[in-house]
Amino acid sequence: MILKIAFFLLGGAALVIGGLIFVIGPQVTGQIFVAALHVVSPDVSPIIALTGADIDSEMRFYSVLWMAYGAIALWIAQALPRRVVLLRIMLCLFLLGGIGRAISYFVVGAPHLLFIVLMWIEIVLPPVLLLLSFANRRSSVTTE
């Protein structure tokens, strides 16, 4: 049940974030999430690097993929445990995104705090949910 709720939340978040970027753009979306981050870290600086035609175009393009990821995640979550293999694939893709952010962090330098928080979510959450998916599988096998 926890796995199902977590994956529903992940899918919903991907849909919302992708939709916001697509409709209002990356700069405004980033500022909304920085404002939310102020709740736990009042010293967070504004995001200034999500501007320009190239960034806006690229982010709006990728936002459609985020929305697709969210829709697929919701589709998978509503049919768990039957689609658990697909859930695991989606979690691995999410983890790879976090690893990509980590590579960028070490090669290019530290991004804005918002992206560091996202990187840690993308690195920590998938393994936890993967472990839950295997634990749920074992418990359903032993109770059948």
Protein Blocks (a to p, Z undefined) as FASTA:
>chain_A
ZZmmmmmmmmmmmmmmmmmmmmnojklmmmmmmmmmmmmmmkbccdfklgcjklmmmmmm
mmmmmmmmmmmmmmmmmmccklmmmmmmmmmmmmmmmmmmmmmmmmnopcdfklmmmmmm
mmmmmmmmmmmmmmmmmmmmmmZZ
